[in-house]
Amino acid sequence: MLNRTPRLCFIGPLVGRHPGYVTTQGEILSDRFSESGYTTLEASSHPNRYVRLADIVATIIKHRKEIDVLVLNTYSGPSFIVEDLASRLGRLFGHRMVMVLRGGAMPDFMARFPRWTKQVLSRADALIAPSEYLAKAIAPYGFQARVIPNVIDLSKYPYRRRERLQPKLFWMRAFHEVWNPLMAIRVLARLREHRPDATLTIAGQDKGLEAESKRLAKELGVDDAVRFPGFLNMEAKAREGDAADIFINTNRIDNMPVSVVEACAMGLPVVSTDVGGMTDLLTNGENGLLVPDNDDERMVEAILALLDDPVLAAKLSEQGRALAERSSWPRVKQQLDQVFDEIL
């Protein structure tokens, strides 16, 4: 065990350093530890993945004697090449390594590449998963992960207890098929058959489906009830969240979406598709409502139940905030410090 705070190096796609990109958990952790007096390095924030890879390699080599712990944000897909190379370098230079599993697609990736997955994950001194979902997913491969939730700054999310709701829906993610924004538009159209005053704010970075979402809204005759404010910075998130009464999450694949935790922090009752790790994050009827994947009708039924039941709405609002409080920095830092102490 060190007689000082460990020197940390955060590795991963840290592209949220640029305007218009979502701030990643790697960046948040790097900043928080730095603010807490730790010596930190990070790589890489470059938008181009190939330049980012080169920057990561250069950073680890250049600062190899200034690193005690490599914190590798571990994603599936092409990013896994980065984790493979970075972990090889970490082993070569004798760094302790913590791999933080990210992304709801990781279980499918491991099933397709079990040998590669085992090779890379076996280099970690500790594995962390932000949800039980990924912790359970790696267990069949002989690994154990400690569940430590993603971090949010609760002070930036004004809490308002909801009870008697208006049909003001809020959706926030990227316009990509994985996050299924078209379902949100269809849900609004169905909901307006029962509640003509229903509205939807649908926000996020365009990943190819924003134009199609707008076309669908017009085709279904709800374009006058939908707002597309684009990517939201922190101030805009708080403003839009405070103006809404229900958060809808339409994802097709997921792990522990920070957007849902953010909604819970603001007291927004959450109605979500039951995919990936959502069952591990939300307990149906306690701190959220879960419906089948891509099922517009069931999501509308859940929304109508909330609108008609102030007691249920208040319960979800209060319990959602309690869920979000588990992601506060003091709680998460204490758990991560324990991991660092153990591996050092």
KAQUINOR-V592926 format. One record per residue. N is the residue number from 1. PHI is phi in radians with two decimals (NA if undefined). BURIAL is I if it has 16 or more other ideal C-beta (glycine too) atoms within 10 Angstrom, else O. Layout:
BEGIN
<<N | PHI | BURIAL> <N | PHI | BURIAL>>
END
This chain:
BEGIN
<<1 | NA | O> <2 | -1.29 | O> <3 | -1.68 | O> <4 | -2.62 | O> <5 | -1.20 | O> <6 | -1.20 | I> <7 | -1.49 | I> <8 | -1.90 | I> <9 | -2.23 | I> <10 | -1.66 | I> <11 | -2.03 | I> <12 | 2.73 | I> <13 | -1.36 | I> <14 | -1.80 | I> <15 | -1.29 | I> <16 | -1.18 | I> <17 | -1.20 | O> <18 | -1.83 | O> <19 | -1.01 | O> <20 | 1.55 | O> <21 | -1.98 | I> <22 | -1.23 | I> <23 | -1.16 | O> <24 | -1.53 | I> <25 | -1.13 | I> <26 | -1.05 | I> <27 | -1.15 | I> <28 | -1.06 | I> <29 | -1.14 | I> <30 | -1.02 | I> <31 | -1.15 | I> <32 | -1.14 | I> <33 | -1.17 | I> <34 | -1.06 | O> <35 | -1.12 | O> <36 | -1.53 | O> <37 | 1.69 | O> <38 | -1.45 | I> <39 | -1.43 | O> <40 | -2.26 | I> <41 | -2.17 | I> <42 | -2.68 | I> <43 | -2.81 | I> <44 | -2.47 | I> <45 | -1.71 | I> <46 | -1.20 | I> <47 | -1.13 | O> <48 | -1.42 | O> <49 | -1.13 | O> <50 | -1.30 | O> <51 | -1.14 | O> <52 | -1.08 | I> <53 | -1.07 | I> <54 | -1.08 | O> <55 | -1.14 | I> <56 | -1.09 | I> <57 | -1.07 | I> <58 | -1.10 | O> <59 | -1.13 | I> <60 | -1.13 | I> <61 | -1.20 | O> <62 | -1.10 | O> <63 | -1.89 | O> <64 | -1.03 | O> <65 | -1.57 | O> <66 | -1.96 | O> <67 | -2.13 | I> <68 | -1.69 | I> <69 | -2.33 | I> <70 | -1.58 | I> <71 | -1.84 | I> <72 | -1.71 | I> <73 | -1.34 | I> <74 | -1.86 | I> <75 | -1.91 | I> <76 | -1.53 | I> <77 | 1.30 | O> <78 | -1.01 | O> <79 | -1.09 | I> <80 | -1.13 | I> <81 | -1.09 | O> <82 | -1.10 | I> <83 | -1.12 | I> <84 | -1.09 | I> <85 | -1.18 | I> <86 | -1.09 | I> <87 | -1.25 | I> <88 | -1.09 | O> <89 | -1.13 | I> <90 | -1.03 | I> <91 | -1.13 | O> <92 | -1.03 | O> <93 | -1.65 | O> <94 | 1.32 | O> <95 | -1.35 | I> <96 | -1.32 | I> <97 | -2.31 | I> <98 | -2.02 | I> <99 | -1.80 | I> <100 | -1.83 | I> <101 | -1.27 | I> <102 | -2.29 | I> <103 | 1.64 | I> <104 | -1.25 | I> <105 | -1.49 | I> <106 | -1.02 | I> <107 | -1.03 | I> <108 | -1.13 | O> <109 | -1.11 | I> <110 | -1.12 | I> <111 | -1.15 | O> <112 | -1.41 | O> <113 | -2.28 | O> <114 | -1.10 | O> <115 | -1.18 | O> <116 | -1.10 | O> <117 | -1.02 | I> <118 | -1.09 | O> <119 | -1.03 | O> <120 | -1.29 | I> <121 | -1.14 | I> <122 | -1.19 | O> <123 | -1.39 | I> <124 | -1.35 | I> <125 | -1.43 | I> <126 | -2.68 | I> <127 | -2.00 | I> <128 | -2.17 | I> <129 | -2.18 | I> <130 | -1.34 | I> <131 | -2.63 | I> <132 | -1.09 | O> <133 | -0.97 | I> <134 | -1.31 | I> <135 | -1.08 | I> <136 | -1.23 | O> <137 | -1.17 | I> <138 | -1.57 | I> <139 | -1.03 | O> <140 | -1.09 | O> <141 | -1.64 | O> <142 | 1.58 | O> <143 | -1.99 | I> <144 | -2.13 | O> <145 | -2.14 | I> <146 | -1.46 | O> <147 | -1.54 | I> <148 | -2.28 | I> <149 | -1.21 | I> <150 | -1.09 | I> <151 | -1.82 | I> <152 | -2.34 | I> <153 | -1.60 | O> <154 | -1.03 | I> <155 | -1.14 | O> <156 | -1.61 | O> <157 | -2.09 | I> <158 | -1.12 | O> <159 | -1.53 | I> <160 | -2.28 | O> <161 | -1.21 | O> <162 | -1.68 | I> <163 | -2.45 | I> <164 | -1.65 | O> <165 | -1.61 | I> <166 | -1.82 | O> <167 | -1.35 | I> <168 | -1.84 | O> <169 | -1.59 | I> <170 | -2.31 | I> <171 | -2.21 | I> <172 | -2.55 | I> <173 | -2.97 | I> <174 | -1.65 | I> <175 | -1.39 | I> <176 | -2.44 | I> <177 | -1.05 | O> <178 | -1.10 | I> <179 | -1.61 | I> <180 | 0.96 | I> <181 | -1.11 | I> <182 | -1.10 | I> <183 | -1.12 | I> <184 | -1.05 | I> <185 | -1.15 | I> <186 | -1.13 | I> <187 | -1.08 | I> <188 | -1.04 | I> <189 | -1.05 | I> <190 | -1.15 | I> <191 | -1.10 | I> <192 | -1.21 | I> <193 | -1.17 | O> <194 | -1.78 | O> <195 | -2.25 | O> <196 | -1.09 | O> <197 | -1.55 | O> <198 | -1.17 | I> <199 | -2.34 | I> <200 | -2.44 | I> <201 | -1.84 | I> <202 | -2.14 | I> <203 | -2.21 | I> <204 | 2.66 | I> <205 | -1.31 | O> <206 | -1.34 | I> <207 | -2.06 | O> <208 | 2.03 | O> <209 | -2.02 | I> <210 | -1.16 | I> <211 | -1.08 | O> <212 | -1.15 | O> <213 | -1.10 | I> <214 | -1.17 | I> <215 | -1.13 | O> <216 | -1.13 | I> <217 | -1.04 | I> <218 | -1.20 | O> <219 | -1.08 | O> <220 | -1.54 | I> <221 | 1.30 | O> <222 | -2.08 | I> <223 | -1.08 | O> <224 | -1.37 | O> <225 | -1.93 | I> <226 | -2.05 | I> <227 | -2.00 | O> <228 | -2.08 | I> <229 | -1.37 | O> <230 | 1.42 | O> <231 | -1.18 | I> <232 | -1.89 | I> <233 | -1.37 | O> <234 | -1.07 | O> <235 | -1.09 | O> <236 | -1.21 | O> <237 | -1.00 | I> <238 | -1.09 | I> <239 | -1.16 | O> <240 | -1.19 | I> <241 | -1.12 | I> <242 | -1.19 | I> <243 | -1.37 | O> <244 | -1.66 | I> <245 | -2.19 | I> <246 | -2.46 | I> <247 | -1.81 | I> <248 | -1.96 | I> <249 | -2.12 | I> <250 | -1.91 | I> <251 | -1.04 | I> <252 | -1.61 | I> <253 | -2.38 | I> <254 | -2.89 | I> <255 | -2.09 | I> <256 | -2.29 | I> <257 | -1.12 | I> <258 | -1.10 | I> <259 | -1.03 | I> <260 | -1.22 | I> <261 | -1.12 | I> <262 | -1.09 | I> <263 | -1.09 | I> <264 | -1.05 | I> <265 | -1.06 | I> <266 | -1.50 | I> <267 | 1.48 | I> <268 | -1.40 | I> <269 | -1.03 | I> <270 | -1.88 | I> <271 | -2.05 | I> <272 | -2.30 | I> <273 | -1.14 | I> <274 | -1.61 | I> <275 | -2.25 | I> <276 | 0.88 | I> <277 | -1.59 | I> <278 | -1.11 | I> <279 | -1.13 | I> <280 | -1.38 | I> <281 | -1.57 | I> <282 | -1.94 | I> <283 | -1.78 | O> <284 | -1.00 | O> <285 | 1.51 | O> <286 | -1.87 | O> <287 | -2.26 | I> <288 | 3.11 | I> <289 | -2.12 | I> <290 | -2.00 | I> <291 | -2.30 | I> <292 | -1.08 | O> <293 | -0.97 | I> <294 | 1.06 | I> <295 | -1.80 | I> <296 | -1.03 | I> <297 | -1.09 | O> <298 | -1.19 | I> <299 | -1.17 | I> <300 | -1.11 | I> <301 | -1.05 | I> <302 | -1.15 | I> <303 | -1.12 | I> <304 | -1.10 | O> <305 | -1.09 | O> <306 | -1.14 | I> <307 | -1.13 | I> <308 | -1.62 | O> <309 | -2.29 | O> <310 | -1.05 | O> <311 | -1.14 | O> <312 | -1.11 | I> <313 | -1.04 | I> <314 | -1.14 | I> <315 | -1.08 | I> <316 | -1.13 | I> <317 | -1.10 | I> <318 | -1.23 | I> <319 | -1.23 | I> <320 | -1.12 | I> <321 | -1.08 | I> <322 | -1.08 | O> <323 | -1.06 | I> <324 | -1.13 | I> <325 | -1.14 | O> <326 | -1.18 | O> <327 | -1.68 | I> <328 | -1.18 | I> <329 | -1.02 | I> <330 | -0.98 | O> <331 | -1.20 | O> <332 | -1.21 | I> <333 | -1.05 | I> <334 | -1.04 | O> <335 | -1.23 | O> <336 | -1.22 | I> <337 | -1.03 | O> <338 | -1.13 | O> <339 | -1.09 | I> <340 | -1.05 | I> <341 | -1.05 | O> <342 | -1.17 | O> <343 | -1.41 | I> <344 | -1.66 | O>>
END
